[in-house]
């Protein structure tokens, strides 16, 4: 389950970077992309914290 969250987080970050660079998602989806980015960062932080414990 943890690997799946990490994979989803990495994919979301990559999609966010692509959208940020190429503006391919349109202006109306910007809020959604940032919410997904926050979720991805939280998932990565949880992965790092769980690995350290």
C-alpha atoms as an extended CHARMM CRD file, in Angstrom:
* protein
*
        53  EXT
         1         1  UNK       CA              0.0000000000        0.0000000000        0.0000000000  PROA      1               0.0000000000
         2         2  UNK       CA              2.8470000000        2.3770000000        0.8040000000  PROA      2               0.0000000000
         3         3  UNK       CA              4.5000000000        1.7810000000       -2.5560000000  PROA      3               0.0000000000
         4         4  UNK       CA              1.2270000000        2.5680000000       -4.3030000000  PROA      4               0.0000000000
         5         5  UNK       CA              0.9230000000        5.8960000000       -2.4640000000  PROA      5               0.0000000000
         6         6  UNK       CA              4.5000000000        6.7450000000       -3.3440000000  PROA      6               0.0000000000
         7         7  UNK       CA              3.8940000000        5.8970000000       -7.0040000000  PROA      7               0.0000000000
         8         8  UNK       CA              0.7380000000        8.0220000000       -7.0900000000  PROA      8               0.0000000000
         9         9  UNK       CA              2.6050000000       10.9010000000       -5.4560000000  PROA      9               0.0000000000
        10        10  UNK       CA              5.4140000000       10.7420000000       -8.0090000000  PROA      10              0.0000000000
        11        11  UNK       CA              2.9570000000       10.6070000000      -10.9210000000  PROA      11              0.0000000000
        12        12  UNK       CA              1.0120000000       13.5880000000       -9.5570000000  PROA      12              0.0000000000
        13        13  UNK       CA              4.1830000000       15.6330000000       -9.1230000000  PROA      13              0.0000000000
        14        14  UNK       CA              5.2730000000       14.8150000000      -12.6790000000  PROA      14              0.0000000000
        15        15  UNK       CA              1.8390000000       15.7890000000      -14.0340000000  PROA      15              0.0000000000
        16        16  UNK       CA              1.9570000000       19.0190000000      -12.0370000000  PROA      16              0.0000000000
        17        17  UNK       CA              5.3790000000       19.8940000000      -13.4570000000  PROA      17              0.0000000000
        18        18  UNK       CA              4.1890000000       19.1630000000      -16.9920000000  PROA      18              0.0000000000
        19        19  UNK       CA              1.1040000000       21.3150000000      -16.4410000000  PROA      19              0.0000000000
        20        20  UNK       CA              3.1650000000       24.0990000000      -14.9000000000  PROA      20              0.0000000000
        21        21  UNK       CA              5.6940000000       24.1520000000      -17.7360000000  PROA      21              0.0000000000
        22        22  UNK       CA              3.3800000000       23.6620000000      -20.7030000000  PROA      22              0.0000000000
        23        23  UNK       CA              0.0980000000       25.0420000000      -19.2740000000  PROA      23              0.0000000000
        24        24  UNK       CA             -1.5860000000       22.0260000000      -20.8340000000  PROA      24              0.0000000000
        25        25  UNK       CA             -4.2770000000       21.6310000000      -18.1920000000  PROA      25              0.0000000000
        26        26  UNK       CA             -5.8440000000       25.0600000000      -18.7070000000  PROA      26              0.0000000000
        27        27  UNK       CA             -6.3830000000       27.8800000000      -16.2320000000  PROA      27              0.0000000000
        28        28  UNK       CA             -9.4820000000       26.4000000000      -14.5990000000  PROA      28              0.0000000000
        29        29  UNK       CA             -7.7250000000       23.2740000000      -13.4030000000  PROA      29              0.0000000000
        30        30  UNK       CA             -4.9520000000       25.1370000000      -11.5790000000  PROA      30              0.0000000000
        31        31  UNK       CA             -6.6260000000       24.7900000000       -8.1890000000  PROA      31              0.0000000000
        32        32  UNK       CA             -7.1180000000       21.0680000000       -8.6540000000  PROA      32              0.0000000000
        33        33  UNK       CA             -3.4990000000       20.6030000000       -9.6660000000  PROA      33              0.0000000000
        34        34  UNK       CA             -2.3150000000       22.4060000000       -6.5370000000  PROA      34              0.0000000000
        35        35  UNK       CA             -4.5650000000       20.2860000000       -4.3260000000  PROA      35              0.0000000000
        36        36  UNK       CA             -3.1570000000       17.1530000000       -5.9570000000  PROA      36              0.0000000000
        37        37  UNK       CA              0.3500000000       18.5090000000       -5.4200000000  PROA      37              0.0000000000
        38        38  UNK       CA             -0.3110000000       18.9830000000       -1.7080000000  PROA      38              0.0000000000
        39        39  UNK       CA             -1.6380000000       15.4190000000       -1.4790000000  PROA      39              0.0000000000
        40        40  UNK       CA              1.4440000000       14.1540000000       -3.3010000000  PROA      40              0.0000000000
        41        41  UNK       CA              3.8060000000       16.0320000000       -0.9720000000  PROA      41              0.0000000000
        42        42  UNK       CA              1.9780000000       14.6910000000        2.0860000000  PROA      42              0.0000000000
        43        43  UNK       CA              2.2400000000       11.1380000000        0.7170000000  PROA      43              0.0000000000
        44        44  UNK       CA              5.9770000000       11.5740000000        0.1370000000  PROA      44              0.0000000000
        45        45  UNK       CA              6.4750000000       12.9810000000        3.6350000000  PROA      45              0.0000000000
        46        46  UNK       CA              4.5610000000       10.0650000000        5.1490000000  PROA      46              0.0000000000
        47        47  UNK       CA              6.7620000000        7.6600000000        3.2050000000  PROA      47              0.0000000000
        48        48  UNK       CA              9.9290000000        9.3510000000        4.4880000000  PROA      48              0.0000000000
        49        49  UNK       CA              8.6650000000        9.4740000000        8.0790000000  PROA      49              0.0000000000
        50        50  UNK       CA              7.5960000000        5.8200000000        8.0330000000  PROA      50              0.0000000000
        51        51  UNK       CA             10.9360000000        4.7640000000        6.5720000000  PROA      51              0.0000000000
        52        52  UNK       CA             12.8190000000        6.6180000000        9.3350000000  PROA      52              0.0000000000
        53        53  UNK       CA             10.7490000000        5.0630000000       12.1340000000  PROA      53              0.0000000000
